[in-house]
Amino acid sequence: DLLVLPPSFPYGGMENPCLTFVTPTLLAKDRSQVHVVAHEVSHSWSGNLVTNETWEHFWLNEGLTVFIELKILREVYGHEEAQLELANRLKSLRESINHFGEQHDFTRLIPDLSGGQDPDDAFSIVPYVKGMALFSLLEHLIGGEVHFLPFLKAYFERFGGATVTSQQMRDFFLEFFGKSSEPSIVAALKGPVAALDWEKLFKAPGMPEYLPPCDVAPLEAAKALAARWSKAGEDPSALAEFSPEDIKGWSSSKHLVFLDALLTDNEDGGGSLSSAACSRMASTYGFLEANCEVRFRFLRLALAAKTEGAAEAAVSLATSQGRMKFTRPTYRALLAYDASLARETFLKNRSSYHPICAKMVARDLKV
């Protein structure tokens, strides 16, 4: 069952056994946030049945859950939607790592929290997507889904009702496939799997060396449209050529690929669109009335371009909900736009946020 919590709930969802808590931002009226439900359902196994032993191994919960979630999306919505979602996750990973810095401890799969760091401070998209990338690598090396899914079933059976560390997952992976007489698996264990530097996989900061391949075909139309907008600049005649037909029939995920192509690879960054272009985009595509995933990306572009009305829309988004995925980047974009407005808005509304969200935004804004 799902329980929709008040708008101040700071996460997309929380996988409490038998009763998942979710944010009201999922009620987008376009079914665009169903992937969050798939994610929380997956947590029934990777998170609830088998749980990371300590917060350093948090990636085992989230990375495996994203890995399974993307497979569910592929089976339910098809290859294109799964690839669009994958592209969105990989973009978010680059942004998060650039936000922290390539060498930052929090960009490791297993961060060092031995100094008493608050795990909330380390929370980001990194364990989700970098963790998914490692499971994708293992699946790739062992010969694909046909061999890897039986391992996952055995993993849940072995560790069900218990906690697990990264090293235990590694050891069971090697143990499980070490029993196979399948020639391709035997060859993989002697070759690419034997060559893995597990310590590096677990503890190297920055982007992973292996990323799951993303089919470019579903992305082409979105990226081509983004290139047209970039080329249009402030030319009124070029901007007048855009129409709602450009994105007719597109899923929300495709809108995100389009906007991501216009944004810099940093959680704090905007883009290079002109104010005129952002105004035209808002009126043509209705992005200021779209779901939160679309809206907060568009607002990053609009605030960076100093677009009229963007600040008011950003304040509305930041104060109408407290999901940190949207609230923190929106406040940081507001900070770059008008530091006084960002801080005044937060201080005025601070008591309406969940304590974790309030703490993190206060740190972002240095108040």
C-alpha positions as MATLAB code, in Angstrom:
seq = 'DLLVLPPSFPYGGMENPCLTFVTPTLLAKDRSQVHVVAHEVSHSWSGNLVTNETWEHFWLNEGLTVFIELKILREVYGHEEAQLELANRLKSLRESINHFGEQHDFTRLIPDLSGGQDPDDAFSIVPYVKGMALFSLLEHLIGGEVHFLPFLKAYFERFGGATVTSQQMRDFFLEFFGKSSEPSIVAALKGPVAALDWEKLFKAPGMPEYLPPCDVAPLEAAKALAARWSKAGEDPSALAEFSPEDIKGWSSSKHLVFLDALLTDNEDGGGSLSSAACSRMASTYGFLEANCEVRFRFLRLALAAKTEGAAEAAVSLATSQGRMKFTRPTYRALLAYDASLARETFLKNRSSYHPICAKMVARDLKV';
ca = [
       0.000    0.000    0.000;
       1.001    3.622   -0.527;
       0.416    6.483    1.889;
       0.723   10.004    0.466;
       2.319   12.192    3.132;
       2.113   15.985    3.543;
       4.042   18.157    1.052;
       6.922   18.599    3.534;
       7.929   14.918    3.196;
      11.578   15.275    2.102;
      11.948   12.160   -0.088;
      10.291   10.693   -3.141;
       9.349    7.619   -1.156;
      10.247    5.589    1.903;
       9.943    1.832    1.660;
       8.371    0.966    5.002;
       7.374   -2.721    4.870;
       3.754   -3.087    3.712;
       3.136    0.685    3.730;
       5.317    2.853    1.495;
       5.314    6.573    2.260;
       5.374    8.787   -0.855;
       5.540   12.488   -1.606;
       2.472   14.254   -3.015;
       4.665   15.429   -5.911;
       3.955   11.971   -7.376;
       0.344   13.030   -7.938;
       1.297   14.758  -11.168;
      -1.948   14.007  -13.066;
       0.056   12.571  -15.972;
       1.260    9.240  -14.498;
       4.811   10.448  -15.087;
       6.018    9.473  -11.617;
       5.055    5.790  -11.716;
       8.746    4.910  -11.801;
       8.993    5.980   -8.151;
       6.364    3.374   -7.274;
       8.382    0.759   -9.202;
      11.430    1.840   -7.210;
       9.676    1.495   -3.860;
       8.162   -1.881   -4.798;
      11.675   -3.085   -5.684;
      12.789   -2.076   -2.198;
      10.629   -4.879   -0.838;
      13.569   -7.098   -1.758;
      16.609   -4.796   -1.943;
      16.231   -2.757    1.199;
      13.603   -4.475    3.319;
      14.258   -8.204    2.802;
      18.013   -7.596    2.494;
      19.360   -4.429    4.120;
      22.735   -2.706    4.016;
      24.598   -3.373    7.266;
      25.762    0.221    7.767;
      25.269    3.526    5.958;
      28.627    3.086    4.211;
      26.986    0.252    2.257;
      23.844    2.217    1.422;
      24.572    1.786   -2.292;
      23.608   -1.904   -2.003;
      20.043   -0.870   -1.180;
      19.681    1.914   -3.694;
      21.923    0.783   -6.545;
      20.286   -2.620   -6.766;
      16.843   -1.044   -6.475;
      17.476    1.311   -9.409;
      18.896   -1.640  -11.364;
      15.658   -3.608  -10.809;
      13.443   -0.543  -11.278;
      14.802    0.064  -14.789;
      14.044   -3.535  -15.715;
      10.467   -3.128  -14.456;
      10.063    0.041  -16.534;
      11.338   -1.777  -19.614;
       8.860   -4.612  -19.145;
       5.895   -2.317  -18.413;
       6.553    0.666  -20.704;
       9.006   -0.662  -23.270;
      12.604   -0.179  -24.332;
      12.335    3.500  -25.256;
      10.973    4.650  -21.900;
      13.572    2.613  -20.002;
      16.357    4.159  -22.086;
      15.016    7.681  -21.530;
      14.958    7.029  -17.783;
      18.494    5.631  -17.927;
      19.688    8.765  -19.725;
      18.057   10.924  -17.046;
      19.786    8.983  -14.259;
      23.209    9.188  -15.893;
      22.812   12.942  -16.342;
      21.867   13.283  -12.670;
      24.942   11.289  -11.665;
      27.256   13.619  -13.595;
      25.567   16.639  -12.026;
      25.873   15.266   -8.497;
      29.528   14.296   -8.845;
      30.370   17.695  -10.307;
      28.485   19.311   -7.412;
      30.561   17.491   -4.804;
      33.809   17.480   -6.800;
      35.409   14.508   -8.584;
      37.587   13.576   -5.596;
      35.009   14.070   -2.855;
      34.506   11.200   -0.428;
      30.745   11.277   -0.981;
      31.223   10.299   -4.637;
      32.546    6.865   -3.596;
      30.235    3.871   -3.474;
      31.540    3.238    0.043;
      32.177    6.662    1.589;
      34.300    6.961    4.714;
      31.908    7.923    7.496;
      34.267    6.822   10.283;
      34.813   10.398   11.417;
      31.257   10.696   12.651;
      29.825   12.322    9.520;
      26.049   12.461    9.376;
      24.830   10.017    6.677;
      22.261   12.665    5.701;
      25.174   14.815    4.514;
      26.329   12.033    2.185;
      22.866   11.457    0.727;
      22.739   12.071   -3.033;
      21.990   10.356   -6.323;
      25.503    8.841   -6.315;
      24.777    5.560   -4.464;
      21.649    5.121   -6.572;
      23.114    5.474  -10.048;
      26.770    4.632   -9.454;
      25.526    1.548   -7.610;
      23.247    0.654  -10.519;
      26.231    1.015  -12.848;
      28.238   -1.529  -10.849;
      25.446   -4.087  -10.937;
      25.138   -3.414  -14.676;
      28.868   -4.069  -15.064;
      28.634   -7.380  -13.218;
      25.647   -8.422  -15.332;
      27.546   -7.480  -18.496;
      30.695   -9.369  -17.535;
      28.859  -12.532  -16.583;
      26.979  -12.756  -19.859;
      23.794  -10.775  -19.467;
      20.428  -10.933  -17.792;
      19.840  -14.642  -18.442;
      22.717  -15.471  -16.084;
      22.472  -12.535  -13.697;
      18.811  -12.714  -12.659;
      19.225  -16.212  -11.111;
      22.098  -14.740   -9.074;
      19.841  -11.959   -7.767;
      17.192  -14.486   -6.737;
      19.835  -16.523   -4.918;
      21.240  -13.349   -3.320;
      17.849  -12.485   -1.817;
      17.416  -16.063   -0.632;
      20.877  -16.173    0.964;
      20.689  -12.845    2.783;
      16.927  -12.550    3.270;
      16.055  -11.266    6.732;
      19.621  -10.133    7.347;
      22.021   -7.295    6.690;
      24.813   -7.359    4.131;
      28.050   -5.545    3.335;
      29.614   -4.802   -0.029;
      32.273   -7.430    0.614;
      29.642  -10.075    1.389;
      27.827   -9.265   -1.853;
      31.125   -9.584   -3.756;
      31.998  -12.892   -2.081;
      28.571  -14.357   -2.794;
      28.748  -13.206   -6.429;
      32.055  -15.058   -6.861;
      30.773  -18.083   -4.939;
      27.541  -18.341   -6.917;
      29.130  -18.143  -10.356;
      32.126  -20.186   -9.240;
      29.797  -23.211   -9.063;
      28.768  -22.846  -12.715;
      30.081  -25.152  -15.425;
      28.710  -22.911  -18.202;
      31.747  -22.310  -20.482;
      31.026  -18.595  -20.964;
      30.765  -18.038  -17.204;
      33.904  -20.046  -16.499;
      35.728  -17.929  -19.087;
      34.340  -14.712  -17.595;
      35.492  -15.673  -14.099;
      38.981  -16.415  -15.349;
      39.108  -13.294  -17.503;
      37.302   -9.983  -16.926;
      35.847  -10.869  -13.502;
      39.231  -11.986  -12.185;
      40.698   -8.715  -13.439;
      38.244   -6.578  -11.429;
      39.769   -4.301   -8.834;
      37.012   -4.522   -6.244;
      38.653   -2.056   -3.899;
      38.695    0.494   -6.707;
      35.105   -0.257   -7.674;
      33.975    0.298   -4.100;
      36.149    3.218   -3.068;
      37.288    5.172   -6.130;
      35.709    8.654   -6.200;
      34.136   10.292   -9.230;
      32.406    8.815  -12.242;
      32.615    5.027  -12.641;
      34.731    3.695  -15.474;
      31.805    1.600  -16.719;
      28.376    3.021  -17.458;
      25.537    0.923  -18.864;
      25.208    1.673  -22.573;
      22.322    3.948  -23.435;
      20.584    3.497  -26.779;
      20.866    6.888  -28.494;
      17.909    6.363  -30.843;
      15.176    7.261  -28.286;
      17.162   10.383  -27.342;
      17.731   11.798  -30.812;
      14.525   13.789  -31.225;
      14.867   15.420  -27.789;
      18.496   16.333  -28.338;
      17.808   17.622  -31.854;
      15.076   19.897  -30.504;
      17.430   21.141  -27.778;
      20.014   21.957  -30.446;
      17.400   23.995  -32.347;
      16.622   26.040  -29.256;
      20.300   26.654  -28.573;
      20.829   27.794  -32.169;
      17.775   30.075  -32.113;
      19.347   32.342  -29.501;
      17.345   35.549  -29.217;
      16.262   35.669  -32.863;
      12.485   36.426  -32.797;
      11.852   34.789  -36.150;
      13.681   31.602  -35.128;
      11.869   31.464  -31.783;
       8.519   31.978  -33.495;
       9.003   28.707  -35.394;
       8.612   26.593  -32.236;
       5.156   25.232  -31.460;
       3.436   22.752  -29.104;
       3.571   20.242  -31.953;
       7.336   19.916  -31.319;
       6.704   17.788  -28.233;
       3.280   16.351  -29.019;
       3.003   12.810  -27.736;
       6.249   12.966  -25.761;
       6.486   11.294  -22.378;
       7.650   13.240  -19.362;
      10.945   11.333  -19.513;
      11.549   12.659  -23.022;
      10.880   16.197  -21.814;
      13.587   15.643  -19.192;
      16.100   14.484  -21.792;
      15.320   17.620  -23.789;
      15.817   19.936  -20.803;
      18.867   18.023  -19.570;
      20.506   18.604  -22.947;
      20.204   22.353  -22.329;
      21.451   22.277  -18.723;
      25.052   22.228  -17.556;
      26.388   19.106  -15.855;
      26.150   20.551  -12.372;
      23.316   20.560   -9.840;
      23.951   24.251   -9.259;
      24.132   25.234  -12.902;
      21.614   26.591  -15.342;
      22.174   26.722  -19.057;
      22.955   29.095  -21.895;
      19.449   29.839  -23.201;
      18.484   33.486  -23.532;
      15.725   35.072  -21.499;
      13.678   35.452  -24.689;
      14.080   31.767  -25.448;
      13.005   30.740  -21.932;
       9.924   32.963  -22.120;
       8.998   31.509  -25.491;
       9.562   27.952  -24.228;
       7.366   28.534  -21.191;
       4.483   29.882  -23.239;
       4.856   27.295  -26.017;
       5.359   24.115  -24.010;
       3.676   25.027  -20.705;
       6.637   23.914  -18.629;
       5.720   26.181  -15.698;
       2.498   24.190  -15.315;
       4.166   20.795  -15.771;
       5.045   18.182  -13.147;
       7.809   18.996  -10.658;
      10.490   17.014  -12.522;
       9.997   19.136  -15.635;
       9.328   22.380  -13.804;
      12.402   22.430  -11.609;
      14.681   21.708  -14.578;
      13.079   24.446  -16.634;
      13.347   26.893  -13.737;
      17.090   26.300  -13.535;
      17.316   27.428  -17.167;
      14.969   30.352  -16.649;
      16.651   31.647  -13.493;
      20.085   31.480  -15.100;
      18.709   33.544  -18.011;
      17.079   36.078  -15.618;
      13.720   35.369  -17.229;
      10.802   37.500  -16.116;
       8.528   35.585  -13.754;
      11.081   32.832  -13.099;
      11.858   33.946   -9.549;
       8.200   33.956   -8.549;
       7.683   30.501  -10.053;
      10.791   29.190   -8.286;
       9.640   30.567   -4.937;
       6.269   28.892   -5.487;
       7.905   25.536   -6.224;
      10.315   25.789   -3.288;
       7.602   26.666   -0.785;
       4.766   24.436   -1.985;
       6.622   21.193   -1.274;
       9.697   20.010    0.626;
      11.030   17.124   -1.452;
      14.788   17.695   -1.309;
      15.299   16.541   -4.898;
      13.482   19.695   -5.989;
      13.770   22.027   -3.021;
      17.547   22.095   -2.666;
      18.428   22.695   -6.348;
      15.665   25.290   -6.620;
      17.005   27.223   -3.637;
      20.552   26.994   -4.985;
      19.379   28.340   -8.342;
      17.542   31.123   -6.513;
      20.717   31.850   -4.543;
      22.608   32.445   -7.784;
      19.761   34.579   -9.122;
      19.146   36.696   -6.008;
      20.839   35.629   -2.776;
      18.697   37.871   -0.599;
      15.477   36.517   -2.088;
      16.624   32.920   -1.605;
      17.589   33.404    2.039;
      14.558   35.510    2.931;
      12.212   32.989    1.345;
      13.798   30.095    3.192;
      13.899   31.797    6.583;
      10.254   32.800    6.212;
       9.221   29.220    5.402;
      11.823   27.245    7.355;
       9.370   25.891    9.922;
       7.232   24.321    7.176;
      10.026   21.970    6.035;
      11.014   18.606    7.460;
      14.020   19.043    9.814;
      16.351   17.155    7.453;
      15.351   19.343    4.495;
      15.634   22.516    6.588;
      19.102   21.516    7.763;
      20.386   20.786    4.263;
      18.885   23.907    2.646;
      20.258   26.067    5.470;
      23.695   24.629    4.744;
      23.280   25.270    1.001;
      22.286   28.877    1.650;
      24.796   29.414    4.473;
      22.192   30.669    6.930;
];
